[in-house]
């Protein structure tokens, strides 16, 4: 079979690898470089920046552990603070992104996949056009991604008014950064730049940061933000952003004005679907403009699949990759399970991180899903005490009648790593008894997971 793929991000290149391994002839069209925006401008660079900021946070907290840190004192004349060389940080980040793209390209080439360095578009049923040629295919996968949303009165200029893809070309760490939008992206960058030394103001249109996330977790993060000196403006919607020389002015809808050296806009994503022949091929879009797909990644057009951010289905690299794999398994006649979004583990890379999987607190509180719950503060964990960690929590949910683990929330340093046992429990339908009776290392942060399971055994209404 012949497979044609438009887009080389996680949805595209992971699909290409699966198709090639199953014996298909695969052509992939990607304009900017393999790995797509995820690797080149979004996930890889942002998490590399956050890694630097997390290290700075640890260093600046080291005096609490008895460590002497030489250097200039903070603005309040207090203890020394770690400095940041912006040029070296940004150059390293961009170098890492390019290196990861080259690694993906090498892996794709090793499987004999043809790569066309051009923008692809649908050219009718079973055909794409890229690189000046038409390619007939038995199945086509769209993995064209999404791009930062632009508001009419807040247009990025790449110098003072920015989207997150423009940050890494700055000559400096912003002195006073106004972040508009308090969702995942806004919270992550606000957290990172606060640690890197920026004076951060976070403009949130909702009553709290991370309005769509677990309330207990979001409260912890907002408390940390405020304690570290961030200004959080709740219930404040930006009406527009303008340049004023080397300054920016953010006007709020209630008439207030916020001034800073830079403004970062994190107001959502729009699918990159314009001009690629979707309408002519009969590919339907939903009311938000994203490609409509079913649970095996099929679009409304026969033989055309879609994966990743262009579908608007949980904009995570892991979900894009799974959508792409499922599409290829289905197209090539392999046994396939429809995607199960309730089993997706996700992390918000603030400091501390928030990691979640399975059932949500809102579903439990509304009665949609019956569940017993246990919540433990991380401050009581012995390893947390040793590391000077005082912010965080572990939360587990289990079904009352069967004691099967339904989900969990972890707020902690490296929560992205700690969530795996809960993900395994959800995926494999383990019970709280099985989780509670599993050996953990002492002392360890993961010990709090087993402790939460033991409390569920005791307090859960299990039959």
C-alpha positions in Angstrom: 0.0 0.0 0.0 1.0 3.6 -0.5 0.6 6.1 2.4 1.0 9.9 2.0 1.4 12.0 5.1 1.2 15.8 5.2 3.0 17.2 8.3 6.1 15.9 10.1 5.2 16.5 13.8 4.6 13.6 16.2 1.3 12.7 14.6 3.0 12.5 11.1 6.4 11.0 11.8 5.1 8.4 14.3 2.5 7.4 11.7 5.1 7.2 9.0 7.3 4.9 11.2 4.3 2.5 11.9 3.3 2.4 8.2 6.8 1.7 7.1 7.3 -1.1 9.6 4.1 -2.7 8.4 5.5 -2.7 4.8 3.8 0.3 3.3 5.5 2.7 0.9 5.4 6.0 2.7 5.9 9.6 1.5 5.9 12.4 4.1 5.7 16.1 3.2 7.1 18.6 5.8 8.2 22.1 5.1 10.0 23.2 8.3 11.8 20.1 9.5 10.9 16.7 10.9 9.5 16.9 14.4 7.3 19.8 13.3 6.4 22.7 15.6 6.4 20.4 18.6 10.2 19.8 18.3 11.3 23.0 16.6 9.3 25.8 18.3 6.9 24.4 20.9 7.2 21.5 23.2 11.0 20.8 23.1 12.2 24.4 23.4 9.6 25.3 26.0 10.5 22.3 28.2 14.2 23.0 27.8 13.6 26.6 29.0 11.6 25.3 31.9 14.4 22.9 32.8 16.7 25.8 33.1 14.2 27.7 35.2 13.7 24.7 37.5 17.4 24.5 38.1 17.5 28.2 39.0 14.6 27.7 41.4 16.5 24.9 43.2 19.7 27.0 43.4 17.8 30.0 44.8 16.2 27.8 47.4 19.5 26.1 48.4 20.3 28.5 51.3 17.3 26.8 53.1 19.3 23.6 53.0 22.4 25.3 54.4 24.2 25.8 51.0 26.0 29.0 50.4 25.4 30.6 47.0 27.7 33.3 45.9 26.4 36.1 43.7 24.4 39.3 43.7 21.5 39.6 46.2 17.9 39.9 45.2 16.0 43.1 44.8 15.0 43.2 48.4 18.7 43.1 49.6 18.3 39.5 50.8 20.2 36.4 50.0 22.2 35.8 46.7 20.4 34.7 43.6 21.6 32.6 40.7 22.1 34.5 37.4 21.1 33.6 33.9 23.0 34.2 30.6 20.1 34.7 28.2 22.1 34.4 25.1 23.6 31.0 26.1 20.3 29.7 27.3 18.4 30.6 24.1 21.2 29.3 21.9 21.3 26.0 23.7 17.5 25.7 23.5 17.5 26.2 19.7 20.4 23.9 19.3 18.6 21.1 21.2 15.5 21.6 19.0 17.6 21.3 15.8 19.4 18.2 17.2 16.1 16.5 18.1 14.8 17.3 14.6 17.9 15.7 13.0 17.4 12.6 15.2 13.8 12.2 14.0 15.0 12.7 10.4 17.6 10.0 10.8 15.1 7.6 12.3 12.6 8.3 9.5 15.3 7.8 6.8 16.4 4.5 8.4 13.0 3.1 7.6 13.1 4.1 4.0 10.5 6.8 4.2 10.5 9.4 1.4 10.5 12.9 2.8 9.6 15.9 0.6 10.7 19.2 2.1 7.7 21.2 1.1 4.2 22.1 2.2 1.8 19.4 1.2 -1.9 19.7 0.2 -4.7 17.4 -0.8 -5.1 17.2 -4.5 -8.3 15.3 -4.7 -9.4 11.8 -3.6 -6.3 9.7 -2.7 -3.8 12.3 -3.9 -1.5 14.9 -2.4 0.6 17.6 -4.1 4.1 18.4 -2.7 7.4 19.3 -4.2 6.0 20.0 -7.6 4.5 16.5 -8.0 1.3 14.6 -7.3 1.4 11.5 -5.3 -1.3 8.9 -5.4 -2.0 7.0 -2.2 -4.3 4.4 -0.8 -4.6 6.5 2.4 -3.7 10.0 3.4 -2.9 11.3 6.8 -3.3 15.0 7.7 -1.0 16.1 10.6 -0.6 19.8 9.9 -0.8 21.0 13.4 -1.9 24.4 14.7 -0.4 27.9 15.3 -0.8 30.6 18.0 -4.0 32.5 17.9 -3.7 36.2 17.0 -6.1 38.8 18.4 -6.9 41.8 16.2 -5.8 44.4 18.8 -2.8 42.3 20.1 -0.6 41.5 17.1 2.9 40.1 17.9 5.9 42.1 16.5 8.5 39.6 17.6 10.3 42.2 19.7 8.2 43.3 22.6 4.8 41.7 21.8 5.4 38.0 21.4 3.9 34.6 21.0 5.7 31.7 22.6 7.4 30.7 19.3 9.3 34.1 19.3 10.7 34.0 22.8 13.9 32.2 21.9 15.1 35.1 19.6 15.1 37.6 22.4 18.5 39.2 23.4 17.6 39.1 27.0 15.4 37.7 29.8 12.4 40.2 29.9 12.7 42.5 32.8 9.0 43.0 33.2 6.9 40.3 31.5 3.1 40.5 31.1 1.6 37.1 30.3 -1.9 37.3 28.8 -3.7 34.1 29.4 -3.6 31.8 32.4 -4.2 28.4 30.8 -1.5 25.7 30.5 0.9 27.7 28.2 0.5 30.9 30.1 1.0 29.3 33.5 4.1 27.4 32.3 5.9 30.5 30.8 4.9 32.7 33.7 6.4 30.1 36.1 9.6 29.8 34.1 10.3 33.5 33.6 9.5 34.3 37.2 12.2 31.8 38.2 14.6 33.2 35.5 14.4 36.7 37.1 11.5 38.5 35.3 9.0 40.5 37.2 5.9 38.7 35.9 2.3 39.9 35.8 -0.2 37.2 34.8 -3.5 38.4 33.3 -6.2 35.8 33.8 -9.8 36.2 32.6 -11.0 33.7 35.1 -11.1 33.7 38.9 -8.0 31.5 39.1 -5.1 30.4 37.1 -5.4 27.1 35.2 -9.2 27.3 35.1 -9.8 24.0 33.3 -7.5 22.0 35.6 -8.0 20.3 39.0 -9.0 23.0 41.5 -6.8 21.7 44.4 -3.8 21.6 42.0 -4.5 25.0 40.6 -4.8 26.6 44.0 -1.4 25.2 45.0 0.2 26.7 41.8 -1.4 30.1 42.3 -0.3 30.3 45.9 3.3 29.5 44.8 3.1 32.1 42.1 2.0 34.8 44.5 4.5 33.8 47.2 7.3 34.0 44.8 6.3 37.6 43.9 4.2 37.2 40.8 1.3 39.6 40.3 -1.8 37.6 39.3 -4.7 39.6 38.0 -7.8 37.5 38.2 -11.0 38.2 36.4 -9.1 40.5 34.1 -9.4 40.3 30.3 -7.0 42.0 28.0 -8.7 44.3 25.4 -5.5 45.1 23.5 -1.7 45.3 23.6 0.3 48.2 22.1 4.0 49.2 21.9 5.1 52.4 23.6 8.7 52.7 22.6 10.7 50.0 24.4 7.7 49.3 26.6 4.3 47.6 26.2 0.9 48.7 27.4 -1.8 46.1 28.0 -5.3 47.6 28.3 -7.8 45.6 30.2 -11.5 45.6 29.4 -12.3 47.3 32.7 -10.1 50.3 31.7 -7.1 49.4 33.8 -3.6 49.6 32.2 -0.7 47.3 32.8 2.8 48.3 31.7 5.9 46.2 31.2 9.0 45.6 29.0 7.5 42.7 27.1 4.1 41.0 26.6 3.6 37.3 26.0 0.3 36.3 24.4 -1.0 32.8 25.2 -4.6 33.0 24.0 -5.0 29.6 22.4 -4.3 27.8 19.1 -5.9 27.8 15.7 -5.6 24.8 13.3 -3.3 25.2 10.3 -5.8 24.0 7.7 -6.1 27.0 5.4 -5.1 26.4 1.7 -4.5 22.7 1.9 -7.5 21.5 -0.1 -9.7 20.2 2.6 -13.0 21.6 1.3 -12.3 20.2 -2.2 -11.6 16.8 -0.8 -14.7 16.8 1.4 -13.0 17.0 4.7 -15.3 18.5 7.3 -14.3 21.0 10.0 -16.0 21.4 13.4 -17.5 24.7 14.6 -14.1 25.7 15.9 -12.4 25.1 12.6 -10.6 21.9 13.6 -10.7 18.7 11.4 -13.4 16.4 12.6 -12.2 12.8 13.3 -13.6 9.7 14.9 -11.8 7.5 17.5 -9.7 5.8 14.8 -8.7 9.1 13.3 -10.9 9.0 10.2 -12.2 12.2 8.7 -15.4 12.6 6.7 -13.5 12.0 3.4 -12.9 8.3 2.5 -9.3 7.3 2.9 -8.3 10.5 4.6 -7.2 10.4 8.3 -6.1 13.2 10.6 -4.0 13.4 13.7 -2.6 15.9 16.1 -3.4 19.5 16.9 -5.3 20.1 13.7 -8.0 17.9 15.1 -8.3 19.8 18.4 -8.3 16.5 20.4 -6.2 17.1 23.5 -3.3 19.0 22.1 -0.5 16.8 23.5 2.4 15.2 21.6 1.5 11.8 23.0 -2.1 12.1 21.8 -1.0 13.2 18.3 1.4 10.3 18.1 -1.2 7.8 19.2 -3.8 9.2 16.8 -1.2 8.8 13.9 -0.4 5.2 14.9 -4.1 4.3 15.2 -4.8 5.8 11.8 -2.1 3.6 10.2 -3.1 0.5 12.0 -6.7 1.1 10.8 -5.7 2.0 7.2 -3.4 -1.0 6.9 -5.9 -3.5 8.3 -4.3 -4.2 11.7 -6.3 -4.8 14.9 -6.8 -1.5 16.6 -8.4 -0.1 19.7 -10.1 3.3 19.4 -8.2 6.0 21.3 -9.2 6.2 25.0 -8.8 9.8 26.0 -9.7 9.0 29.6 -6.4 7.1 30.0 -4.2 10.0 28.7 -1.6 11.2 31.3 -0.9 14.9 31.0 1.5 17.3 32.7 1.6 21.0 33.2 5.2 22.0 33.5 4.9 24.7 36.1 7.1 24.6 39.2 5.9 22.4 40.9 4.5 20.3 38.1 0.9 19.1 37.8 0.3 15.6 36.4 -3.1 14.0 36.0 -4.6 10.9 34.6 -8.1 9.3 34.5 -11.2 10.7 36.1 -11.4 14.4 37.0 -12.5 16.0 40.2 -15.4 17.8 38.4 -16.7 14.4 37.2 -16.6 13.0 40.7 -18.1 16.1 42.4 -21.0 16.3 39.9 -21.9 12.6 40.5 -21.1 11.7 36.9 -18.5 9.2 38.2 -19.0 7.6 41.7 -15.6 7.5 43.3 -13.9 7.5 46.7 -11.1 10.1 47.1 -8.0 10.5 49.2 -5.8 13.6 49.2 -2.4 13.9 50.9 -0.2 17.0 51.2 3.3 16.4 50.0 4.8 18.3 52.9 4.3 15.3 55.1 6.5 13.1 52.9 9.9 12.4 54.4 11.8 12.8 51.1 10.0 16.1 50.5 11.2 17.3 53.9 14.7 16.4 53.1 14.6 18.3 49.8 12.9 21.3 51.3 9.7 20.7 49.3 6.7 22.2 50.9 4.2 22.7 48.1 2.3 19.8 46.5 -0.2 17.0 46.9 -1.1 13.5 45.9 -4.7 12.6 45.1 -6.2 9.3 44.2 -9.7 8.2 43.0 -11.1 4.7 43.1 -14.4 3.1 42.3 -16.4 2.4 45.5 -17.8 -1.0 44.5 -14.7 -2.6 43.0 -11.8 -0.5 44.4 -10.4 -0.1 40.9 -8.2 3.0 40.6 -9.9 5.5 38.4 -7.3 8.3 38.3 -5.1 10.7 40.2 -3.5 14.1 40.5 0.1 14.8 41.6 1.5 18.2 42.3 5.2 17.9 42.9 8.6 18.4 41.4 8.9 15.8 38.5 5.2 15.0 38.8 5.5 14.0 35.1 7.7 11.1 36.2 5.6 10.2 39.3 2.3 9.9 37.5 3.4 6.7 35.7 2.3 4.2 38.5 -1.1 5.8 38.5 -1.3 5.6 34.7 -0.4 1.9 34.8 -3.1 1.4 37.5 -5.7 3.1 35.4 -4.8 1.4 32.2 -4.5 -2.1 33.8 -7.5 -1.6 36.1 -5.5 -2.3 39.2 -7.2 -2.0 42.6 -6.1 0.3 45.5 -5.2 -2.9 47.3 -2.7 -3.9 44.6 -1.3 -0.4 44.5 -1.1 -0.2 48.3 0.7 -3.6 48.6 3.4 -2.7 46.1 6.8 -2.0 47.5 8.1 1.6 47.3 11.5 3.0 48.1 11.9 4.7 51.5 12.3 7.6 51.4 10.7 8.6 48.1 8.1 10.9 46.8 6.4 7.9 45.2 5.9 6.5 48.7 3.0 9.0 49.0 1.1 7.1 46.2 1.2 3.9 48.2 0.2 5.8 51.3 -2.8 7.3 49.5 -3.8 3.9 48.3 -3.6 2.5 51.9 -5.8 5.3 53.1 -8.3 4.5 50.3 -8.3 0.9 51.5 -9.2 2.2 55.0 -11.6 5.0 54.2 -13.1 3.9 50.9 -16.6 2.5 50.8 -15.5 -0.8 49.3 -17.5 -4.0 49.3 
